[in-house]
Amino acid sequence: MSSDTAVTSNPWEHLRAYTPARIALGRAGPALPTRELLAFGLAHARARDAVHEVLNVDKLEAGLRSAGYSPKRVKSAAPDRASYLVRPDLGRKLDEDSAKALAVRQPAPKMAVVIGDGLSAVAVQKHSVPLLAALRSLRPARWSGIPLFVALQARVALGDQVGELLGASLVVVMIGERPGLSSPDSLGLYLTHSPKTGCTDAERNCISNVRPEGLRYEDAAVRLDWLVGESLRLGLTGTALKDDSTQALEFP
């Protein structure tokens, strides 16, 4: 009996063309078909690799400079990747040198952007520069000349301390999200108004799954720019700020 006839297909198989989710896998006896088992193992390996991947900071900063930005580098209190993964608290605060550098008195900006490696440096490496390019194309006056930081071993809350030290009204954190089995390179965007150490997730707005296979750069830019504008106008983010940006999106 050939391997093709040994596999029982699922009648929903045609729906797989519309989603990366693992549906209609079929079966070989009581088990998964070999091809699906191997595909799952590959996806799992890619997700694990994304978590341990180290950000190529020099390459990212070169891309940001080519896009017209002047990135500055900061680090969390996590000394290395291993420490970052087992001590989430260290990724939420700056190391001593970075904190001192940001504490120097300077004009307080309305908004600052922090690009953090997070749990998927792959996502940051691939998507942050194209997203910023889309934002500048959409609204140059807002997204040009802003303070921009590349943060290593960073968690979302690291942006709170950065914004607090700068005296920024709003901080936007672009960070690699926890990899999924169909999305090892998903970029997340977090907005926090009046950032300060100790902010909770209820005080943030989040845009998730920014990547060509998820939320496209152009659509993410529209949504993020809308939220930034409303946040600065109303002076708030989080549960108090309703996301009505989808009215501005044009879906095919």
NUBAMI-228407 format. One record per residue (C-alpha): x negated, y negated, z. Coordinates in steps of 0.05 Angstrom, whole numbers, plus 5000, padded with zeros to 4 digits. Layout:
XYZ
...
! end
This chain:
500050005000
497149314981
496348765031
501748364995
507048895004
504849015076
506748295094
514048135106
515547415084
519846945123
525946655086
524045955111
517445995075
519345455024
519944945081
512444995094
511344515036
514343955079
510644035145
503744225171
507144565230
506245315235
513045575213
515246165172
508746535182
511547215163
509147855196
505148485183
508649005225
509348695295
503448225285
501647605246
498847685175
491247665173
491147015133
495346655185
491146925242
484746685208
487946005192
489845925266
482746095288
479845585239
484645035264
482945195336
475445155320
476444485286
480144215346
474744445394
469244155350
472943485348
472943445424
465443555428
463543145367
458942555382
460741895350
455741635298
455540935327
450440645279
454640875219
461040605249
458039935267
455139875197
462139995168
465139475215
459938955195
461239095122
468638975137
466838295166
466638445240
461138345292
461838945338
458638985406
457139635441
459339825510
459240475550
463440795603
460741045669
460541755640
453141875625
454342415572
459742805536
459843375586
461042895644
466242525604
470343155592
470343395665
470942705697
476442295664
475741765717
468741585693
471341455623
476240935650
471040445675
464940105646
457840265666
454139725706
450339435647
456439365603
460539045658
455138545672
454538355598
462038235592
462337845657
458337265627
462736655624
465536525554
471936245522
477636735536
480437035472
487737155459
486237865437
480538365438
479839035403
476339635434
474640225390
473440835434
471141525415
476141855461
477542595451
476442575376
470442185351
472242465283
478642045282
475041405300
469541535249
474541645193
480341175207
478440555248
475040165192
480540295139
485840105191
482339455208
481639305133
489139415126
490438945185
486138395156
489438465089
496238415122
494837815166
487837525159
488736955208
490337435266
485337985251
479137595230
473837375279
476637745339
472138035394
471038765377
467539295419
465340005404
466040395469
462541055482
465441615525
471741195531
478741325557
484640865542
484240505608
477140275594
480339725552
483639445614
477039275646
474239005580
480238545572
480138335645
472738135642
473837745578
480137415604
483837645542
491437595539
491938245501
487438845489
488339345432
484940025441
483740455380
481841145404
481141865383
487142265408
487042965437
486343425376
492143855356
491944495316
494244125254
491143445270
483943445296
482942725271
488942335297
487741605317
491841285373
493140545384
494640255453
496739535469
496439245539
498338525555
494838185614
489938765619
486838905687
483939495723
489439935750
494539825694
499140425684
501440745619
508240445630
505039765616
502539975547
505440085478
502740665437
502440825363
500341535350
497941985293
494641455250
491441825191
493141925118
496942575133
500942235189
502341485197
498941155138
494040585149
498740075116
504740285157
500640315222
498039615207
505139345199
507339665264
501239455303
501338735277
508738675294
507638915365
501738455374
505737855351
511638015396
507038165455
503537495449
510137135439
513737455498
507737575544
508938315556
507939025533
510139715555
517139915573
519239175571
517339115497
522039485449
518739705384
523139465327
517439455278
520540015236
525139505205
519039205171
516439865144
517840095073
518140845069
518041205002
! end
